[in-house]
């Protein structure tokens, strides 16, 4: 590192959840915030704001409206989707979000939050444990050192090892929402959260969607029964191809061709456009964390302890912290936000370190039907109970079994709640159906505050007829 390196008290890498780190409490410390931006435009503000949670949920709301006419006839209402003005849909979303992103960068540049903060737009790479080389957007380099380094550099879409896939110029979640016009057909390679949300969005907007899953089910990270139900429902809505191992992708004159094996035979899928949604990779490689001796997991995530302190050789690397997708196995904004709060507290109060692993972590998927879960799935709960000599109870409550669900004529949705048989401690909950991402919060709160199924099932009023009765009826199944 050159002797010309500029020194700061704190180097902050990223502008997603890490962007909430600065504040008046750090008025006495010099801060440099380094941000490469996200997506092809390298926009400021992180993935959630620009490329993930927020724009996708804005699209999901539009998709829900577009899909409603297809469901209306059985309720005695004749409706039809007449037209989708895609540029208007897209511009409503990014006309709002781009202004927030731009405003966020201007806010940092204006020093309104921290007079002592310097914003650098570029890519940081470690040169040592407390030294960085920043390649700025104009191609020049700046060397810096810092006593404290906070890494919130996020993740980016990854590509599976399929022949020709990148040459075929596929879309990822970084680009698909900004396309100029809707394709007539779209192949989606993947079966996880991004894949099933995008399948719902584009199918609802009139695109012929082919969802290609390598295994026999979509959303395999959730409870098997929920995964099986979503697989069936999506299979009735769009062209779902399960058990296909894609071996090659080719861009042709009228679109893309995916080739692979399915049931031991060659299979081919054609579409106008391709979305690759097979996962994301942490940006630790861009940071060259190896130069600082930082430990990483096999998937590239930075290794941290329960206080979010970065590890080197299995030991704490003093003064270096990490949060969010770059270090967490849970690629979730609420996890990154919480970890940022933990890091912020711990940097400010090193004598009173807090842990980030004290609460159950929930997930929500905004496809149709919605899916949400927290805690263990049934299989894991049974294995752990048997190993410890305990027993579990499993409640299964269908939407059709409560008044509001019956009114909706929902025969697919259900809630599953798993508890310890002796104590009724809630071990996990899984919901598929309308407002699943809202209903799960009732269980998250109970699990996070130590309330058992017995504590909450019969000790409060449950509004009738309303959706929360789904949770009430499930809880009543597992208490004495």
Secondary structure, DSSP 4 states (H G I P E B T S, - for coil): --TTPEEEEEEEE-SSGGGGS--GGGTTS-EEEEE--BTTTTBSSHHHHHTSHHHHHHHHHHHHHHHHHHHHGGGT---------HHHHHHHHHHHHHHHHHHHHHHHHTTSS-TTEEEEEEEEEEEETTEEEEEETTS-EEEEEEEEEEE---EEE---S-BTTTTTT-B-TTTGGG-SS--SEEEEE--SHHHHHHHHHHHHTT-EEEEE-SSSSS-TTS-HHHHHHHHHHHHHHSEEE-SEEEEEEEEETTEEEEEEEETTEEEEEEESEEEE-S-EEETHHHHTGGGGT--B-TTSPBPB-TT-EEEETTEEEEEEEE-GGGT-SS--HHHHHHHHHHHHHHHH-TTS---S-SS--EEEE-SSS-EEEEE--HHHHHHHHHHTT--EEEEEEEGGGSHHHHHHT-SS-EEEEEEETTT--EEEEEEESTTHHHHHHHHHHHHHHT--HHHHHSSS---TTSTTHHHHHHHHTT--
